[in-house]
């Protein structure tokens, strides 16, 4: 091996992390800085959002207080939680059960069912049809209707990740439990479900992110009847409360993002293992 090749290795090892950090700083750091610094500016200083520091002082406290009160953050937060929590729990629980069956049994019919189950990832739901269906069953504009819509939309995502992860779990664990007299329900809840924590953490992050930030489906299903954080921000912004008040809009966005950040910090240790495990087929 030549001395030139040896000398290039340390340079390559140094360039790669620097390039990765630079990319992260550009893709994530710049938008994040724009949101934070604009949320601390006065209304006049924030008319044209930029990366520049405030010229007339920092207004963190006043902006965040006004965004919190005028935007009815508490009511909107409770509305979002009432939708996100049951939707995520139902998707993960029933998605895990379906994935276990699809992963452990092989037949033409089950392969067809699996293909149909994950087709929701690429096939967009028909909004008008959903609204009309909810009206027919008297669930339009209700919390239950909104939860069922999200369950139907994101069940495909859960099944796709969880099925691939279950296929990496050895069959011997289940066979040993059956020898000891355990039934299917006990095997699932005592053996399979605890092993799914990495992929469940990944699915939780993804589904929470989708539902927490959704405006489109919430607008058509519960718009005007129930507050959620993104829906409430859209309504007050379009009504003129935050018209051209980019400082208050960004202050609201920061407060809306804090719960998701907490969920990510709690589950981030298992995210990578869940993604890589779910990708193995």
Buried (B, 14 or more C-beta within 10 A) or exposed (E): EEEEEEEEEEEEEEEEEEEEEEEEEEEEEEEEEBBBBBBBBBBEBBEEBEEEEBEEEBBBEBBBEBBBEBBBBEBBBBBBBBBBEBBBEBBBEBBBBBBBBBBBEEEEEBEEBBEEBBEBEEEEEEBEEBBEBBEEEEBBBBBEBBBBBBBBBBBBBBBBBBBBBBBBBEEEEBEEBEEEEBEBEEBBEEBBBEBBEBBBBBBBBBBBEBBBBBBEBBBBBBBEEBBBBBBBBBBBBEEEBBEEBBBBBBBBBBBBBEBBEEBBEEBEEBBEBBBBBBEEE
